[in-house]
Amino acid sequence: MKIFLKTEDEIELMRKANHLVGETLAELAKHIKPGVTTLQLDRIAEEFIRDHGAVPTFKNFPNPFGGPFPASICTSVNNVVVHGIPDEKTILHDGDIISVDCGTLLASYNGDSAYTFCVGNVRQDVRDLLTVTRQSLYKGIEMAVAGNHVGDIGDAIQSFCEAHGYGVVRELTGHGIGREMHEDPQVPNYGRRGNGVMLKEGMCIAIEPMITMGDRRIGLLPDRWGIVTRDGKPAAHFEHTIVVRRGKAEILSTFDLIENPQ
Protein backbone atom coordinates (compact mmCIF):
# COMPACT_ATOMS: atom_id res chain seq x y z
CA MET A 1 0.00 0.00 0.00
CA LYS A 2 1.35 3.40 -0.99
CA ILE A 3 -0.49 6.46 0.30
CA PHE A 4 0.36 9.89 -1.08
CA LEU A 5 -0.05 12.87 1.23
CA LYS A 6 -0.92 15.97 -0.76
CA THR A 7 0.74 19.37 -0.51
CA GLU A 8 -1.40 22.51 -0.23
CA ASP A 9 -0.66 23.29 -3.88
CA GLU A 10 -1.90 19.84 -4.90
CA ILE A 11 -4.99 20.22 -2.72
CA GLU A 12 -5.78 23.50 -4.46
CA LEU A 13 -5.66 21.75 -7.84
CA MET A 14 -7.92 19.00 -6.50
CA ARG A 15 -10.31 21.61 -5.13
CA LYS A 16 -10.68 23.03 -8.66
CA ALA A 17 -11.23 19.59 -10.21
CA ASN A 18 -13.84 18.73 -7.59
CA HIS A 19 -15.61 22.06 -7.94
CA LEU A 20 -15.98 21.31 -11.63
CA VAL A 21 -17.60 17.98 -10.75
CA GLY A 22 -20.08 19.89 -8.58
CA GLU A 23 -20.78 22.29 -11.44
CA THR A 24 -21.32 19.37 -13.82
CA LEU A 25 -23.77 17.64 -11.47
CA ALA A 26 -25.63 20.93 -11.03
CA GLU A 27 -25.86 21.32 -14.80
CA LEU A 28 -27.26 17.79 -15.08
CA ALA A 29 -29.80 18.56 -12.35
CA LYS A 30 -31.46 21.01 -14.77
CA HIS A 31 -32.12 18.18 -17.22
CA ILE A 32 -33.09 15.29 -14.92
CA LYS A 33 -36.81 14.87 -15.53
CA PRO A 34 -39.24 12.33 -16.97
CA GLY A 35 -38.64 11.54 -20.65
CA VAL A 36 -34.90 12.18 -20.65
CA THR A 37 -32.55 9.33 -21.54
CA THR A 38 -29.39 8.59 -19.62
CA LEU A 39 -27.45 8.92 -22.88
CA GLN A 40 -28.66 12.52 -23.18
CA LEU A 41 -27.34 13.22 -19.69
CA ASP A 42 -24.00 11.69 -20.60
CA ARG A 43 -23.64 13.91 -23.67
CA ILE A 44 -24.48 17.02 -21.64
CA ALA A 45 -21.91 16.07 -19.00
CA GLU A 46 -19.11 15.34 -21.47
CA GLU A 47 -19.63 18.58 -23.35
CA PHE A 48 -19.74 20.58 -20.11
CA ILE A 49 -16.57 18.98 -18.72
CA ARG A 50 -14.58 19.42 -21.93
CA ASP A 51 -15.80 23.01 -22.38
CA HIS A 52 -14.27 23.74 -18.97
CA GLY A 53 -10.86 22.42 -19.97
CA ALA A 54 -11.05 19.03 -18.27
CA VAL A 55 -11.35 15.40 -19.28
CA PRO A 56 -14.13 13.05 -18.11
CA THR A 57 -12.09 10.55 -16.10
CA PHE A 58 -14.57 7.71 -16.36
CA LYS A 59 -14.52 7.52 -20.16
CA ASN A 60 -12.50 4.45 -21.23
CA PHE A 61 -11.71 3.65 -17.58
CA PRO A 62 -10.37 0.06 -17.50
CA ASN A 63 -12.47 -2.81 -16.18
CA PRO A 64 -10.97 -6.00 -14.69
CA PHE A 65 -14.13 -7.88 -15.68
CA GLY A 66 -14.59 -6.69 -19.27
CA GLY A 67 -14.31 -3.76 -21.63
CA PRO A 68 -13.51 -0.17 -20.62
CA PHE A 69 -16.29 2.14 -19.45
CA PRO A 70 -17.84 3.66 -22.60
CA ALA A 71 -19.30 6.86 -21.15
CA SER A 72 -18.39 10.03 -19.22
CA ILE A 73 -20.68 9.54 -16.21
CA CYS A 74 -22.28 6.63 -14.40
CA THR A 75 -26.09 6.78 -14.42
CA SER A 76 -27.58 4.27 -11.99
CA VAL A 77 -31.38 4.12 -11.95
CA ASN A 78 -33.50 2.70 -9.11
CA ASN A 79 -32.06 -0.73 -8.19
CA VAL A 80 -28.74 -0.07 -9.97
CA VAL A 81 -26.33 0.70 -7.14
CA VAL A 82 -23.41 2.09 -9.16
CA HIS A 83 -21.66 1.99 -12.54
CA GLY A 84 -24.78 2.18 -14.69
CA ILE A 85 -23.86 2.77 -18.34
CA PRO A 86 -25.79 5.60 -20.03
CA ASP A 87 -27.76 4.51 -23.09
CA GLU A 88 -30.65 5.62 -25.28
CA LYS A 89 -32.95 2.86 -24.01
CA THR A 90 -32.95 3.95 -20.37
CA ILE A 91 -35.60 6.65 -20.14
CA LEU A 92 -36.30 8.39 -16.85
CA HIS A 93 -39.84 8.11 -15.53
CA ASP A 94 -41.79 9.92 -12.85
CA GLY A 95 -40.96 8.30 -9.51
CA ASP A 96 -37.49 7.08 -10.49
CA ILE A 97 -34.27 7.88 -8.69
CA ILE A 98 -30.96 8.22 -10.50
CA SER A 99 -27.49 8.23 -8.99
CA VAL A 100 -25.02 10.16 -11.10
CA ASP A 101 -21.33 9.56 -10.43
CA CYS A 102 -18.94 11.99 -12.13
CA GLY A 103 -15.18 12.34 -12.35
CA THR A 104 -12.99 15.02 -13.91
CA LEU A 105 -9.29 15.23 -14.63
CA LEU A 106 -8.16 18.85 -14.53
CA ALA A 107 -4.51 19.96 -14.49
CA SER A 108 -3.44 16.36 -13.79
CA TYR A 109 -5.60 15.94 -10.66
CA ASN A 110 -8.90 14.17 -10.19
CA GLY A 111 -12.27 15.19 -8.85
CA ASP A 112 -14.94 12.64 -7.91
CA SER A 113 -18.46 13.04 -6.52
CA ALA A 114 -21.88 11.43 -6.77
CA TYR A 115 -25.45 12.48 -6.05
CA THR A 116 -28.76 10.63 -6.14
CA PHE A 117 -31.55 12.66 -7.72
CA CYS A 118 -35.32 12.29 -7.56
CA VAL A 119 -37.19 12.23 -10.87
CA GLY A 120 -40.56 13.88 -10.45
CA ASN A 121 -42.72 12.56 -7.61
CA VAL A 122 -40.83 9.91 -5.66
CA ARG A 123 -42.33 7.73 -2.94
CA GLN A 124 -41.64 8.91 0.59
CA ASP A 125 -39.93 5.67 1.64
CA VAL A 126 -37.48 6.07 -1.24
CA ARG A 127 -36.92 9.72 -0.33
CA ASP A 128 -36.15 8.55 3.21
CA LEU A 129 -33.47 6.21 1.84
CA LEU A 130 -31.85 9.13 0.02
CA THR A 131 -31.99 11.31 3.12
CA VAL A 132 -30.36 8.72 5.35
CA THR A 133 -27.68 7.87 2.77
CA ARG A 134 -26.79 11.55 2.38
CA GLN A 135 -26.70 12.00 6.15
CA SER A 136 -24.48 8.93 6.53
CA LEU A 137 -21.95 10.50 4.17
CA TYR A 138 -21.55 13.43 6.53
CA LYS A 139 -21.39 11.08 9.53
CA GLY A 140 -18.43 9.43 7.83
CA ILE A 141 -16.81 12.75 6.96
CA GLU A 142 -17.02 13.82 10.61
CA MET A 143 -14.71 10.91 11.46
CA ALA A 144 -12.19 11.66 8.68
CA VAL A 145 -9.74 13.57 10.84
CA ALA A 146 -6.04 13.08 11.49
CA GLY A 147 -5.44 10.43 14.14
CA ASN A 148 -8.60 8.47 13.44
CA HIS A 149 -8.71 5.32 11.34
CA VAL A 150 -10.48 4.24 8.17
CA GLY A 151 -12.59 1.94 10.35
CA ASP A 152 -13.98 4.96 12.19
CA ILE A 153 -15.44 6.23 8.91
CA GLY A 154 -16.97 2.87 8.04
CA ASP A 155 -18.38 2.35 11.52
CA ALA A 156 -20.09 5.75 11.48
CA ILE A 157 -21.75 5.06 8.11
CA GLN A 158 -22.68 1.46 8.87
CA SER A 159 -24.13 2.03 12.32
CA PHE A 160 -26.21 5.00 11.16
CA CYS A 161 -27.67 3.25 8.09
CA GLU A 162 -28.29 -0.10 9.75
CA ALA A 163 -30.08 1.66 12.61
CA HIS A 164 -32.58 2.80 9.96
CA GLY A 165 -32.97 -0.75 8.62
CA TYR A 166 -30.95 -0.31 5.43
CA GLY A 167 -28.29 -2.50 3.85
CA VAL A 168 -24.66 -1.40 3.50
CA VAL A 169 -22.89 -2.71 0.40
CA ARG A 170 -19.63 -4.42 1.34
CA GLU A 171 -18.03 -5.23 -2.01
CA LEU A 172 -17.59 -1.61 -3.15
CA THR A 173 -15.67 1.05 -1.28
CA GLY A 174 -14.47 4.61 -1.28
CA HIS A 175 -10.83 5.25 -2.09
CA GLY A 176 -7.84 7.51 -2.02
CA ILE A 177 -7.67 10.02 -4.86
CA GLY A 178 -5.15 12.41 -6.40
CA ARG A 179 -3.23 12.11 -9.65
CA GLU A 180 -4.98 8.75 -10.02
CA MET A 181 -8.72 8.31 -9.68
CA HIS A 182 -8.26 5.31 -7.39
CA GLU A 183 -5.39 5.42 -4.91
CA ASP A 184 -4.79 3.78 -1.55
CA PRO A 185 -6.37 3.39 0.92
CA GLN A 186 -9.69 1.71 0.32
CA VAL A 187 -12.43 3.30 2.43
CA PRO A 188 -15.21 0.78 3.21
CA ASN A 189 -18.64 1.90 4.34
CA TYR A 190 -18.55 -0.58 7.20
CA GLY A 191 -15.99 -1.38 9.85
CA ARG A 192 -14.92 -1.16 13.47
CA ARG A 193 -13.71 1.92 15.23
CA GLY A 194 -9.95 2.06 15.68
CA ASN A 195 -9.30 -0.45 12.88
CA GLY A 196 -7.68 0.06 9.51
CA VAL A 197 -5.25 2.62 8.15
CA MET A 198 -4.58 5.63 10.35
CA LEU A 199 -5.66 8.89 8.77
CA LYS A 200 -2.98 11.55 8.34
CA GLU A 201 -3.24 15.22 7.48
CA GLY A 202 -3.03 15.71 3.72
CA MET A 203 -4.65 12.40 2.77
CA CYS A 204 -7.31 12.90 0.10
CA ILE A 205 -10.07 10.32 0.02
CA ALA A 206 -13.44 9.81 -1.63
CA ILE A 207 -16.10 8.69 0.84
CA GLU A 208 -19.13 7.19 -0.88
CA PRO A 209 -21.83 5.28 0.98
CA MET A 210 -23.77 2.88 -1.25
CA ILE A 211 -26.90 1.97 0.68
CA THR A 212 -29.78 -0.35 -0.19
CA MET A 213 -33.40 -0.23 0.90
CA GLY A 214 -33.42 -3.98 1.43
CA ASP A 215 -30.82 -6.74 1.40
CA ARG A 216 -27.23 -5.58 0.97
CA ARG A 217 -26.36 -8.34 -1.50
CA ILE A 218 -25.55 -7.25 -5.04
CA GLY A 219 -25.11 -8.69 -8.52
CA LEU A 220 -23.27 -7.78 -11.73
CA LEU A 221 -25.19 -6.93 -14.91
CA PRO A 222 -24.30 -8.67 -18.21
CA ASP A 223 -22.52 -5.50 -19.38
CA ARG A 224 -19.91 -6.30 -16.69
CA TRP A 225 -20.21 -2.81 -15.22
CA GLY A 226 -23.58 -2.17 -13.63
CA ILE A 227 -24.07 -3.33 -10.04
CA VAL A 228 -27.64 -4.07 -8.96
CA THR A 229 -29.41 -5.03 -5.76
CA ARG A 230 -30.25 -8.73 -5.85
CA ASP A 231 -33.69 -8.15 -4.33
CA GLY A 232 -34.56 -5.45 -6.87
CA LYS A 233 -35.09 -2.75 -4.26
CA PRO A 234 -33.74 0.79 -4.72
CA ALA A 235 -30.25 1.91 -3.74
CA ALA A 236 -28.74 5.34 -3.12
CA HIS A 237 -25.21 6.68 -3.58
CA PHE A 238 -23.71 9.95 -2.39
CA GLU A 239 -19.99 10.82 -2.59
CA HIS A 240 -17.66 13.61 -1.57
CA THR A 241 -13.92 13.97 -2.04
CA ILE A 242 -12.33 15.29 1.15
CA VAL A 243 -8.93 16.11 2.57
CA VAL A 244 -8.04 14.87 6.03
CA ARG A 245 -7.25 17.72 8.40
CA ARG A 246 -6.70 18.04 12.13
CA GLY A 247 -9.97 18.56 13.95
CA LYS A 248 -12.29 18.70 10.91
CA ALA A 249 -12.11 17.32 7.38
CA GLU A 250 -12.27 19.70 4.44
CA ILE A 251 -14.79 18.82 1.73
CA LEU A 252 -13.36 19.52 -1.73
CA SER A 253 -16.46 18.65 -3.78
CA THR A 254 -19.81 20.38 -3.38
CA PHE A 255 -23.56 19.72 -3.38
CA ASP A 256 -24.39 23.38 -2.87
CA LEU A 257 -24.71 24.10 -6.59
CA ILE A 258 -27.26 21.29 -6.89
CA GLU A 259 -29.29 22.06 -3.79
CA ASN A 260 -29.08 25.86 -3.90
CA PRO A 261 -29.08 26.78 -7.60
CA GLN A 262 -28.53 30.44 -8.42
C-alpha positions in Angstrom: 0.0 0.0 0.0 1.3 3.4 -1.0 -0.5 6.5 0.3 0.4 9.9 -1.1 0.0 12.9 1.2 -0.9 16.0 -0.8 0.7 19.4 -0.5 -1.4 22.5 -0.2 -0.7 23.3 -3.9 -1.9 19.8 -4.9 -5.0 20.2 -2.7 -5.8 23.5 -4.5 -5.7 21.7 -7.8 -7.9 19.0 -6.5 -10.3 21.6 -5.1 -10.7 23.0 -8.7 -11.2 19.6 -10.2 -13.8 18.7 -7.6 -15.6 22.1 -7.9 -16.0 21.3 -11.6 -17.6 18.0 -10.8 -20.1 19.9 -8.6 -20.8 22.3 -11.4 -21.3 19.4 -13.8 -23.8 17.6 -11.5 -25.6 20.9 -11.0 -25.9 21.3 -14.8 -27.3 17.8 -15.1 -29.8 18.6 -12.4 -31.5 21.0 -14.8 -32.1 18.2 -17.2 -33.1 15.3 -14.9 -36.8 14.9 -15.5 -39.2 12.3 -17.0 -38.6 11.5 -20.6 -34.9 12.2 -20.6 -32.5 9.3 -21.5 -29.4 8.6 -19.6 -27.4 8.9 -22.9 -28.7 12.5 -23.2 -27.3 13.2 -19.7 -24.0 11.7 -20.6 -23.6 13.9 -23.7 -24.5 17.0 -21.6 -21.9 16.1 -19.0 -19.1 15.3 -21.5 -19.6 18.6 -23.3 -19.7 20.6 -20.1 -16.6 19.0 -18.7 -14.6 19.4 -21.9 -15.8 23.0 -22.4 -14.3 23.7 -19.0 -10.9 22.4 -20.0 -11.1 19.0 -18.3 -11.4 15.4 -19.3 -14.1 13.1 -18.1 -12.1 10.6 -16.1 -14.6 7.7 -16.4 -14.5 7.5 -20.2 -12.5 4.5 -21.2 -11.7 3.6 -17.6 -10.4 0.1 -17.5 -12.5 -2.8 -16.2 -11.0 -6.0 -14.7 -14.1 -7.9 -15.7 -14.6 -6.7 -19.3 -14.3 -3.8 -21.6 -13.5 -0.2 -20.6 -16.3 2.1 -19.5 -17.8 3.7 -22.6 -19.3 6.9 -21.1 -18.4 10.0 -19.2 -20.7 9.5 -16.2 -22.3 6.6 -14.4 -26.1 6.8 -14.4 -27.6 4.3 -12.0 -31.4 4.1 -12.0 -33.5 2.7 -9.1 -32.1 -0.7 -8.2 -28.7 -0.1 -10.0 -26.3 0.7 -7.1 -23.4 2.1 -9.2 -21.7 2.0 -12.5 -24.8 2.2 -14.7 -23.9 2.8 -18.3 -25.8 5.6 -20.0 -27.8 4.5 -23.1 -30.6 5.6 -25.3 -33.0 2.9 -24.0 -32.9 3.9 -20.4 -35.6 6.7 -20.1 -36.3 8.4 -16.9 -39.8 8.1 -15.5 -41.8 9.9 -12.9 -41.0 8.3 -9.5 -37.5 7.1 -10.5 -34.3 7.9 -8.7 -31.0 8.2 -10.5 -27.5 8.2 -9.0 -25.0 10.2 -11.1 -21.3 9.6 -10.4 -18.9 12.0 -12.1 -15.2 12.3 -12.4 -13.0 15.0 -13.9 -9.3 15.2 -14.6 -8.2 18.8 -14.5 -4.5 20.0 -14.5 -3.4 16.4 -13.8 -5.6 15.9 -10.7 -8.9 14.2 -10.2 -12.3 15.2 -8.8 -14.9 12.6 -7.9 -18.5 13.0 -6.5 -21.9 11.4 -6.8 -25.4 12.5 -6.1 -28.8 10.6 -6.1 -31.5 12.7 -7.7 -35.3 12.3 -7.6 -37.2 12.2 -10.9 -40.6 13.9 -10.4 -42.7 12.6 -7.6 -40.8 9.9 -5.7 -42.3 7.7 -2.9 -41.6 8.9 0.6 -39.9 5.7 1.6 -37.5 6.1 -1.2 -36.9 9.7 -0.3 -36.1 8.6 3.2 -33.5 6.2 1.8 -31.8 9.1 0.0 -32.0 11.3 3.1 -30.4 8.7 5.4 -27.7 7.9 2.8 -26.8 11.5 2.4 -26.7 12.0 6.1 -24.5 8.9 6.5 -21.9 10.5 4.2 -21.6 13.4 6.5 -21.4 11.1 9.5 -18.4 9.4 7.8 -16.8 12.8 7.0 -17.0 13.8 10.6 -14.7 10.9 11.5 -12.2 11.7 8.7 -9.7 13.6 10.8 -6.0 13.1 11.5 -5.4 10.4 14.1 -8.6 8.5 13.4 -8.7 5.3 11.3 -10.5 4.2 8.2 -12.6 1.9 10.4 -14.0 5.0 12.2 -15.4 6.2 8.9 -17.0 2.9 8.0 -18.4 2.4 11.5 -20.1 5.7 11.5 -21.7 5.1 8.1 -22.7 1.5 8.9 -24.1 2.0 12.3 -26.2 5.0 11.2 -27.7 3.3 8.1 -28.3 -0.1 9.7 -30.1 1.7 12.6 -32.6 2.8 10.0 -33.0 -0.8 8.6 -31.0 -0.3 5.4 -28.3 -2.5 3.9 -24.7 -1.4 3.5 -22.9 -2.7 0.4 -19.6 -4.4 1.3 -18.0 -5.2 -2.0 -17.6 -1.6 -3.2 -15.7 1.0 -1.3 -14.5 4.6 -1.3 -10.8 5.3 -2.1 -7.8 7.5 -2.0 -7.7 10.0 -4.9 -5.1 12.4 -6.4 -3.2 12.1 -9.7 -5.0 8.8 -10.0 -8.7 8.3 -9.7 -8.3 5.3 -7.4 -5.4 5.4 -4.9 -4.8 3.8 -1.5 -6.4 3.4 0.9 -9.7 1.7 0.3 -12.4 3.3 2.4 -15.2 0.8 3.2 -18.6 1.9 4.3 -18.5 -0.6 7.2 -16.0 -1.4 9.8 -14.9 -1.2 13.5 -13.7 1.9 15.2 -10.0 2.1 15.7 -9.3 -0.5 12.9 -7.7 0.1 9.5 -5.3 2.6 8.1 -4.6 5.6 10.4 -5.7 8.9 8.8 -3.0 11.6 8.3 -3.2 15.2 7.5 -3.0 15.7 3.7 -4.7 12.4 2.8 -7.3 12.9 0.1 -10.1 10.3 0.0 -13.4 9.8 -1.6 -16.1 8.7 0.8 -19.1 7.2 -0.9 -21.8 5.3 1.0 -23.8 2.9 -1.3 -26.9 2.0 0.7 -29.8 -0.4 -0.2 -33.4 -0.2 0.9 -33.4 -4.0 1.4 -30.8 -6.7 1.4 -27.2 -5.6 1.0 -26.4 -8.3 -1.5 -25.5 -7.3 -5.0 -25.1 -8.7 -8.5 -23.3 -7.8 -11.7 -25.2 -6.9 -14.9 -24.3 -8.7 -18.2 -22.5 -5.5 -19.4 -19.9 -6.3 -16.7 -20.2 -2.8 -15.2 -23.6 -2.2 -13.6 -24.1 -3.3 -10.0 -27.6 -4.1 -9.0 -29.4 -5.0 -5.8 -30.2 -8.7 -5.8 -33.7 -8.2 -4.3 -34.6 -5.5 -6.9 -35.1 -2.8 -4.3 -33.7 0.8 -4.7 -30.3 1.9 -3.7 -28.7 5.3 -3.1 -25.2 6.7 -3.6 -23.7 10.0 -2.4 -20.0 10.8 -2.6 -17.7 13.6 -1.6 -13.9 14.0 -2.0 -12.3 15.3 1.1 -8.9 16.1 2.6 -8.0 14.9 6.0 -7.3 17.7 8.4 -6.7 18.0 12.1 -10.0 18.6 14.0 -12.3 18.7 10.9 -12.1 17.3 7.4 -12.3 19.7 4.4 -14.8 18.8 1.7 -13.4 19.5 -1.7 -16.5 18.6 -3.8 -19.8 20.4 -3.4 -23.6 19.7 -3.4 -24.4 23.4 -2.9 -24.7 24.1 -6.6 -27.3 21.3 -6.9 -29.3 22.1 -3.8 -29.1 25.9 -3.9 -29.1 26.8 -7.6 -28.5 30.4 -8.4 
